[in-house]
Amino acid sequence: MVAGETSGDLLASRLLSGLRPHLPDAALHGIGGPKMAEYGFESFWPMDKLAVNGLFEVLAHYRELKGIQIALRDRLLREKPDVFIGVDAPDFNFGLETQLNHAGIPTVHFIGPSIWAWRGGRIKKIKRSGSHMLVVFPFEEAIYHQAGIPATYVGHPLAQVIPMVPDVAAARQALALPVDARVVAIMPGSRMSELKYNTVSFVGAAKLLAQRDPGLRFIAPMVGEKQRRLFMELITEAGLQDVQIQLIDGQSHTAMAAADAVLVASGTASLEVALYKKPMVIAYKMMGATYQIMRHLSYQSWIGLPNILAREFLVPELIQHAATPEALAEALWKQLDDVPHQIMLRERFTAMHHTLLRDTANESAQVVLKIIEQRARK
């Protein structure tokens, strides 16, 4: 298995929770994180080596990433595992899956890339990989079938992990937050590149909101010590070190549950916030050249998963130059202050949660087990 970032580690661990009881003695290895390790997974390289996003940012790390991909490919070609599972990380995994598949090693890809949002031509690359797609949104299965790609809708694993009704009081108690305070979660991203581009605007927005309501409490979950260190360096360089933000080690779900509203970088985290039924503002900044290219590749109006699933702007999206501290603060204040809007969001996000809720761990495991059995019969 290969998972390339924190969200992939969580998603892969859900699949392993369904798979491990059927394969108690199987060797599980590749590239993964601590949640996968709970199921006996051995990672040959640190998972954060793959946590690079953006076209030009990837180019800067291309030699190292390619070296890891080749070394892993050669090892797997020697071992000939019963199955390879790529978890998200499409730029790394699809090339690997294609080569393994050609060598007779069956491959599965868990969490299809958002071909329905941008880079539609990528579906040809997916078809070449020969992988069975495990898709997490109900409309995706038909897209892949029309392209002649085997696919199974298994629901979104996060819909199983996240409770339908979050326990706000318990989350606040766990984080030592007052029950009656208004709490804003600041989530600029888990990747170093996301922190680099989003942190200053996000914390600048927190400063403006604190001026508007000094009673607001701000929390920010940090994936690891490297991320925490960069976060502090960035806000210090920007002169924002006086903004009172409670940094939390991990516990992103606890932070979401505790919050009244969330300022979140676009990505899987925005869907997690929706499943916690929280008002949010989605924002994202990246290298200017990367943004210009991706802007032209996009062919739908939304980038945030909650809005894509709703097919409308349920929550604000502020991208690149629009994501100023002033604009973010103003948009988030409205999310905090508009009670009818909050009620509407809870209803819409609850319906979304029900749509995505399946026994993902078991259904995805059954697909993998069937593929292993088919190989054994050959």
C-alpha positions as CSV (number, residue, x, y, z in Angstrom):
1,M,0.0,0.0,0.0
2,V,1.0,3.6,-0.5
3,A,-0.6,6.6,1.2
4,G,0.9,10.0,0.7
5,E,-0.4,12.2,3.5
6,T,-2.4,12.4,6.7
7,S,-5.8,12.1,5.1
8,G,-4.6,9.1,3.1
9,D,-3.3,7.5,6.2
10,L,-6.7,7.8,7.8
11,L,-8.5,6.5,4.7
12,A,-6.2,3.6,4.4
13,S,-6.6,2.6,8.0
14,R,-10.3,2.3,7.5
15,L,-9.7,-0.1,4.7
16,L,-7.2,-2.1,6.8
17,S,-9.8,-2.3,9.6
18,G,-12.0,-4.3,7.3
19,L,-9.2,-6.3,5.7
20,R,-7.1,-7.3,8.7
21,P,-9.6,-9.7,10.3
22,H,-9.7,-11.7,7.0
23,L,-5.9,-11.6,6.6
24,P,-4.5,-11.8,10.1
25,D,-1.1,-13.0,9.0
26,A,-0.6,-11.0,5.9
27,A,2.5,-8.8,5.6
28,L,1.3,-5.2,5.0
29,H,4.0,-2.7,3.8
30,G,4.9,0.1,1.5
31,I,4.5,3.8,2.5
32,G,2.0,4.9,5.1
33,G,1.5,6.6,8.4
34,P,0.8,5.9,12.1
35,K,-2.9,5.0,11.7
36,M,-1.9,2.3,9.2
37,A,0.8,1.1,11.6
38,E,-1.9,0.3,14.1
39,Y,-2.8,-2.6,11.8
40,G,0.7,-3.9,11.6
41,F,1.7,-1.8,8.5
42,E,5.4,-1.3,7.9
43,S,6.4,1.9,6.1
44,F,9.7,1.8,4.1
45,W,9.8,5.6,3.8
46,P,8.3,8.4,5.9
47,M,4.9,9.2,4.5
48,D,5.5,13.0,4.5
49,K,8.1,12.5,1.7
50,L,5.1,12.2,-0.6
51,A,3.1,15.1,0.9
52,V,3.9,17.6,-1.9
53,N,1.3,19.4,-3.9
54,G,1.2,21.9,-6.7
55,L,2.7,21.5,-10.2
56,F,5.9,23.4,-9.7
57,E,6.3,22.3,-6.1
58,V,6.3,18.7,-7.2
59,L,9.0,19.5,-9.8
60,A,11.3,20.8,-7.1
61,H,11.1,17.4,-5.4
62,Y,10.8,15.3,-8.6
63,R,14.2,13.6,-8.3
64,E,13.6,12.4,-4.7
65,L,10.0,11.3,-5.5
66,K,11.0,9.5,-8.6
67,G,13.8,7.7,-6.8
68,I,11.4,6.5,-4.1
69,Q,8.9,5.3,-6.8
70,I,11.6,3.4,-8.7
71,A,13.0,1.8,-5.5
72,L,9.5,0.7,-4.3
73,R,8.6,-0.5,-7.8
74,D,11.8,-2.7,-8.0
75,R,11.1,-4.1,-4.5
76,L,7.5,-5.0,-5.3
77,L,8.4,-6.5,-8.7
78,R,10.8,-8.8,-6.8
79,E,8.3,-9.6,-4.1
80,K,5.2,-10.0,-6.3
81,P,2.6,-9.1,-3.7
82,D,-0.9,-10.5,-3.9
83,V,-2.2,-7.0,-4.4
84,F,-1.1,-3.4,-4.4
85,I,-3.4,-0.7,-3.1
86,G,-2.7,3.0,-4.0
87,V,-4.5,5.3,-1.6
88,D,-5.0,8.7,-3.2
89,A,-1.6,10.3,-4.2
90,P,-2.5,9.8,-7.8
91,D,0.6,11.4,-9.4
92,F,2.8,8.9,-7.5
93,N,0.5,5.9,-7.5
94,F,-0.9,5.6,-11.0
95,G,2.5,5.4,-12.6
96,L,3.5,2.7,-10.1
97,E,0.2,0.8,-10.6
98,T,0.6,0.8,-14.4
99,Q,4.0,-0.9,-14.1
100,L,2.9,-3.4,-11.5
101,N,-0.2,-4.3,-13.4
102,H,1.8,-5.0,-16.5
103,A,4.0,-7.3,-14.5
104,G,0.9,-9.3,-13.4
105,I,0.4,-7.8,-10.0
106,P,-3.2,-6.8,-9.4
107,T,-3.8,-3.2,-8.3
108,V,-6.5,-1.3,-6.6
109,H,-6.8,2.5,-6.2
110,F,-8.7,3.8,-3.2
111,I,-10.1,7.3,-3.6
112,G,-10.3,8.3,-7.3
113,P,-8.8,11.7,-8.3
114,S,-11.4,14.4,-8.9
115,I,-11.6,13.9,-12.7
116,W,-15.1,15.4,-12.5
117,A,-13.6,18.7,-11.2
118,W,-10.5,19.2,-13.3
119,R,-7.9,17.4,-15.5
120,G,-10.5,15.2,-17.1
121,G,-7.9,13.8,-19.5
122,R,-6.4,11.9,-16.5
123,I,-9.1,9.2,-16.9
124,K,-7.0,7.8,-19.8
125,K,-4.0,7.5,-17.4
126,I,-6.3,5.7,-14.9
127,K,-7.5,3.3,-17.6
128,R,-3.8,2.5,-18.5
129,S,-3.1,1.7,-14.9
130,G,-5.6,-1.2,-15.0
131,S,-6.6,-0.6,-11.4
132,H,-9.9,-1.4,-9.9
133,M,-11.2,1.9,-8.5
134,L,-12.8,2.2,-5.1
135,V,-14.8,5.4,-5.2
136,V,-16.2,7.4,-2.4
137,F,-18.8,9.6,-4.0
138,P,-22.0,8.0,-5.5
139,F,-21.8,9.7,-8.9
140,E,-18.3,8.5,-9.6
141,E,-19.0,4.9,-10.3
142,A,-20.9,5.7,-13.5
143,I,-18.1,8.0,-14.7
144,Y,-15.6,5.2,-14.5
145,H,-17.9,2.5,-15.9
146,Q,-18.6,4.7,-18.9
147,A,-14.8,4.9,-19.5
148,G,-14.5,1.1,-19.2
149,I,-12.7,1.2,-15.9
150,P,-13.8,-1.3,-13.1
151,A,-15.1,0.7,-10.1
152,T,-17.1,0.1,-7.0
153,Y,-18.8,2.7,-4.8
154,V,-17.9,1.9,-1.2
155,G,-19.1,5.1,0.5
156,H,-16.8,7.6,2.2
157,P,-14.8,6.1,5.1
158,L,-15.0,9.4,7.0
159,A,-18.8,9.1,7.1
160,Q,-18.3,6.1,9.3
161,V,-15.6,7.6,11.5
162,I,-17.4,10.9,12.2
163,P,-20.6,10.7,14.4
164,M,-23.8,11.9,12.9
165,V,-24.3,14.2,15.9
166,P,-20.9,15.5,17.2
167,D,-20.4,15.8,21.0
168,V,-19.4,19.4,21.3
169,A,-19.2,19.5,25.1
170,A,-16.9,16.4,25.2
171,A,-14.7,17.9,22.5
172,R,-14.3,21.1,24.4
173,Q,-13.6,19.3,27.6
174,A,-10.9,17.3,25.9
175,L,-9.3,20.6,24.7
176,A,-9.9,22.5,28.0
177,L,-12.1,25.0,26.2
178,P,-15.0,26.8,27.9
179,V,-18.4,25.2,27.1
180,D,-20.0,28.7,26.5
181,A,-17.1,30.3,24.4
182,R,-17.4,30.9,20.7
183,V,-14.6,28.8,19.1
184,V,-13.0,29.1,15.7
185,A,-10.8,26.4,14.3
186,I,-7.9,27.6,12.0
187,M,-6.9,24.8,9.6
188,P,-4.4,26.0,6.9
189,G,-3.5,22.5,5.8
190,S,-1.3,19.6,6.8
191,R,1.3,19.8,4.0
192,M,4.3,22.1,4.5
193,S,3.5,23.8,1.2
194,E,-0.1,24.5,2.3
195,L,1.2,26.0,5.6
196,K,3.6,28.1,3.7
197,Y,1.0,29.8,1.5
198,N,-2.1,29.8,3.8
199,T,-0.9,30.4,7.4
200,V,-0.4,34.2,7.3
201,S,-3.7,34.9,5.8
202,F,-5.5,32.5,8.1
203,V,-3.9,33.9,11.2
204,G,-4.3,37.5,9.9
205,A,-8.1,36.8,9.7
206,A,-8.0,35.5,13.3
207,K,-6.4,38.7,14.4
208,L,-9.2,40.8,12.8
209,L,-11.9,38.5,14.2
210,A,-10.4,38.9,17.7
211,Q,-10.5,42.6,17.4
212,R,-14.2,42.3,16.5
213,D,-15.0,39.9,19.4
214,P,-12.2,39.6,22.0
215,G,-14.1,36.7,23.5
216,L,-13.5,34.4,20.5
217,R,-11.2,31.4,21.1
218,F,-9.0,30.1,18.3
219,I,-7.6,26.6,18.0
220,A,-5.3,25.2,15.4
221,P,-4.5,21.4,15.1
222,M,-1.0,20.6,14.0
223,V,-0.2,17.3,12.3
224,G,3.4,17.1,13.6
225,E,6.3,19.0,15.1
226,K,7.6,20.1,11.7
227,Q,4.3,21.7,10.9
228,R,4.0,23.3,14.3
229,R,7.5,24.8,13.9
230,L,6.8,26.2,10.4
231,F,3.5,27.6,11.6
232,M,5.2,29.5,14.4
233,E,8.0,30.7,12.2
234,L,5.5,32.1,9.6
235,I,3.4,34.0,12.1
236,T,6.4,35.4,13.8
237,E,7.9,36.6,10.5
238,A,4.5,38.3,9.8
239,G,4.3,39.9,13.2
240,L,1.3,37.9,14.2
241,Q,2.8,36.1,17.2
242,D,0.6,38.0,19.6
243,V,-2.6,36.4,18.2
244,Q,-3.8,34.0,20.9
245,I,-4.2,30.6,19.2
246,Q,-4.2,27.3,21.1
247,L,-2.1,24.9,19.1
248,I,-3.2,21.3,19.4
249,D,-1.1,18.2,18.6
250,G,-3.1,16.2,16.1
251,Q,-6.8,15.9,17.2
252,S,-8.1,17.6,14.1
253,H,-11.5,15.9,14.5
254,T,-11.7,17.0,18.1
255,A,-11.0,20.6,17.0
256,M,-13.7,20.4,14.4
257,A,-16.2,19.0,16.9
258,A,-15.4,21.8,19.4
259,A,-15.6,24.6,16.9
260,D,-18.5,27.0,16.1
261,A,-17.0,27.7,12.7
262,V,-13.9,26.6,10.8
263,L,-11.5,28.4,8.4
264,V,-10.2,25.5,6.4
265,A,-7.9,24.8,3.4
266,S,-9.6,23.2,0.5
267,G,-9.2,19.4,0.4
268,T,-10.4,16.4,2.4
269,A,-10.5,18.5,5.6
270,S,-13.4,20.6,4.2
271,L,-15.5,17.4,3.8
272,E,-14.6,16.4,7.4
273,V,-15.8,19.8,8.6
274,A,-19.1,19.3,6.6
275,L,-19.6,15.9,8.2
276,Y,-19.2,17.6,11.6
277,K,-22.0,19.9,10.4
278,K,-20.0,23.1,11.0
279,P,-20.2,26.5,9.2
280,M,-17.0,27.1,7.4
281,V,-15.0,29.2,5.0
282,I,-12.9,27.3,2.4
283,A,-9.7,29.1,1.3
284,Y,-6.6,28.1,-0.6
285,K,-3.4,29.8,-1.8
286,M,-0.6,28.3,-3.8
287,M,2.4,29.3,-6.0
288,G,1.3,31.9,-8.5
289,A,2.4,29.9,-11.6
290,T,0.7,26.7,-10.3
291,Y,-2.6,28.7,-9.7
292,Q,-2.6,30.1,-13.3
293,I,-2.2,26.6,-14.8
294,M,-4.8,25.0,-12.5
295,R,-7.3,27.8,-13.0
296,H,-7.3,27.1,-16.8
297,L,-7.6,23.3,-16.2
298,S,-10.6,23.6,-13.9
299,Y,-14.0,23.1,-15.5
300,Q,-16.5,23.6,-12.8
301,S,-17.4,26.4,-10.4
302,W,-16.4,24.9,-7.1
303,I,-13.2,23.6,-5.5
304,G,-14.5,22.7,-2.0
305,L,-15.9,19.2,-1.6
306,P,-19.0,20.3,0.3
307,N,-19.9,22.7,-2.5
308,I,-19.1,20.1,-5.2
309,L,-21.3,17.5,-3.6
310,A,-24.1,20.1,-3.1
311,R,-23.6,21.5,-6.7
312,E,-23.9,25.0,-5.3
313,F,-22.0,27.5,-3.0
314,L,-23.2,26.3,0.4
315,V,-20.2,27.9,2.0
316,P,-17.8,30.6,0.8
317,E,-14.7,29.8,-1.2
318,L,-11.9,32.4,-1.3
319,I,-9.0,31.4,-3.5
320,Q,-5.5,32.9,-4.1
321,H,-5.7,36.7,-4.3
322,A,-9.2,36.7,-2.9
323,A,-8.0,35.0,0.3
324,T,-7.0,38.2,2.1
325,P,-7.2,38.4,5.9
326,E,-9.9,41.0,5.6
327,A,-12.0,38.9,3.2
328,L,-11.5,35.7,5.2
329,A,-12.5,37.5,8.5
330,E,-15.6,39.0,7.0
331,A,-16.8,35.7,5.4
332,L,-16.1,33.8,8.7
333,W,-17.9,36.4,10.8
334,K,-21.0,35.9,8.7
335,Q,-20.7,32.1,9.2
336,L,-20.5,32.7,13.0
337,D,-23.3,35.2,13.1
338,D,-26.0,33.9,10.8
339,V,-28.2,31.5,12.8
340,P,-30.7,30.6,10.0
341,H,-27.7,29.8,7.8
342,Q,-26.2,27.6,10.5
343,I,-29.5,25.6,10.8
344,M,-29.7,25.2,7.0
345,L,-26.1,24.0,6.8
346,R,-26.7,21.4,9.6
347,E,-29.7,20.0,7.6
348,R,-27.8,19.9,4.3
349,F,-24.6,18.4,5.8
350,T,-26.6,15.8,7.7
351,A,-28.3,14.8,4.4
352,M,-24.8,14.7,2.8
353,H,-23.5,12.5,5.6
354,H,-26.4,9.9,5.1
355,T,-25.6,9.8,1.4
356,L,-22.0,9.0,2.0
357,L,-22.6,6.5,4.8
358,R,-21.9,2.9,3.8
359,D,-20.0,0.0,5.5
360,T,-16.9,1.3,3.7
361,A,-14.3,-0.8,5.6
362,N,-16.1,-4.1,4.9
363,E,-17.2,-3.2,1.3
364,S,-13.8,-2.1,0.2
365,A,-12.1,-5.1,1.9
366,Q,-14.5,-7.5,0.1
367,V,-13.4,-6.0,-3.3
368,V,-9.7,-6.5,-2.3
369,L,-10.3,-10.0,-1.1
370,K,-12.1,-10.9,-4.3
371,I,-9.1,-9.6,-6.4
372,I,-6.7,-11.7,-4.3
373,E,-8.8,-14.8,-4.8
374,Q,-9.0,-14.3,-8.5
375,R,-5.2,-14.0,-8.7
376,A,-4.8,-17.2,-6.6
377,R,-7.0,-19.1,-9.1
378,K,-4.9,-18.1,-12.1
